[in-house]
């Protein structure tokens, strides 16, 4: 592999960009994160650790902006709707 410097207009260079978001957009993002991980089978304590951990920038921003009580309510709502045991294999063929 050839080493070359990054050109200022290189479209392949990874760039992080911060932008302001409304409270509603942050709440929507929190719901999306909680739903995704609930569907993957994670429990409430695991999800809350993600929101509290600064390593996870988006969820942690939601935790800071919305507060712990609101995030806990979002997580519980998503777990109730999409939590463990809700897998649907009705399309699976018998014997397959």
Secondary structure per residue as TSV (DSSP state, phi and psi in degrees):
chain	resnum	aa	ss	phi	psi
A	1	X	-	360.0	137.8
A	2	X	-	-89.4	134.1
A	3	X	-	-93.6	127.6
A	4	X	-	-141.7	157.5
A	5	X	-	-70.7	158.6
A	6	X	-	-83.2	127.8
A	7	X	-	-82.8	146.7
A	8	X	T	-58.5	-28.4
A	9	X	T	-106.3	19.5
A	10	X	-	-66.9	115.1
A	11	X	T	-71.2	-14.2
A	12	X	T	-90.9	-6.2
A	13	X	S	-72.1	130.3
A	14	X	-	-75.4	127.7
A	15	X	-	-132.9	131.1
A	16	X	-	-92.0	137.6
A	17	X	-	-130.8	129.6
A	18	X	-	-98.5	141.9
A	19	X	-	-146.2	150.6
A	20	X	-	-70.5	147.3
A	21	X	-	-133.8	146.8
A	22	X	-	-73.8	163.0
A	23	X	H	-59.7	-38.6
A	24	X	H	-64.0	-40.2
A	25	X	H	-66.5	-38.8
A	26	X	H	-66.7	-39.6
A	27	X	H	-64.4	-42.4
A	28	X	H	-60.2	-41.8
A	29	X	H	-63.8	-40.5
A	30	X	H	-62.0	-42.1
A	31	X	H	-62.1	-42.3
A	32	X	H	-63.3	-43.6
A	33	X	H	-64.9	-48.0
A	34	X	H	-62.7	-42.0
A	35	X	H	-63.4	-45.7
A	36	X	H	-58.0	-49.2
A	37	X	H	-73.7	-29.7
A	38	X	H	-64.9	-41.9
A	39	X	H	-65.0	-28.0
A	40	X	T	-79.2	-6.0
A	41	X	T	98.4	10.5
A	42	X	-	-78.4	153.2
A	43	X	-	-96.7	178.6
A	44	X	H	-60.9	-44.9
A	45	X	H	-65.1	-38.0
A	46	X	H	-64.2	-46.4
A	47	X	H	-61.8	-43.6
A	48	X	H	-64.9	-34.1
A	49	X	H	-63.1	-37.5
A	50	X	H	-62.3	-47.2
A	51	X	H	-65.5	-31.7
A	52	X	H	-82.2	-15.9
A	53	X	-	-87.0	118.6
A	54	X	T	-61.5	-18.6
A	55	X	T	-60.0	-35.7
A	56	X	S	-90.7	88.8
A	57	X	H	-58.5	-49.7
A	58	X	H	-62.8	-56.0
A	59	X	H	-59.8	-36.7
A	60	X	H	-67.3	-36.0
A	61	X	H	-62.4	-41.5
A	62	X	H	-61.6	-41.3
A	63	X	H	-62.0	-41.5
A	64	X	H	-70.1	-41.2
A	65	X	H	-77.8	-46.0
A	66	X	H	-84.9	-28.6
A	67	X	-	94.2	158.3
A	68	X	H	-62.2	-40.6
A	69	X	H	-64.7	-42.7
A	70	X	H	-66.7	-41.8
A	71	X	H	-65.4	-41.5
A	72	X	H	-61.1	-39.5
A	73	X	H	-65.9	-40.7
A	74	X	H	-63.6	-45.8
A	75	X	H	-61.3	-46.1
A	76	X	H	-63.7	-40.2
A	77	X	H	-62.4	-43.6
A	78	X	H	-69.3	-37.6
A	79	X	H	-65.6	-38.0
A	80	X	H	-65.2	-39.6
A	81	X	H	-81.6	-37.6
A	82	X	H	-126.2	7.6
A	83	X	-	-67.5	-171.7
A	84	X	T	-49.5	148.9
A	85	X	T	80.7	11.1
A	86	X	-	-107.1	19.7
A	87	X	-	-72.8	139.1
A	88	X	-	-115.0	111.4
A	89	X	-	-110.5	28.4
A	90	X	T	-63.1	-21.1
A	91	X	T	-86.0	-8.2
A	92	X	-	-67.9	137.4
A	93	X	-	-83.2	142.0
A	94	X	T	-67.0	136.3
A	95	X	T	79.9	-0.7
A	96	X	-	-86.5	360.0
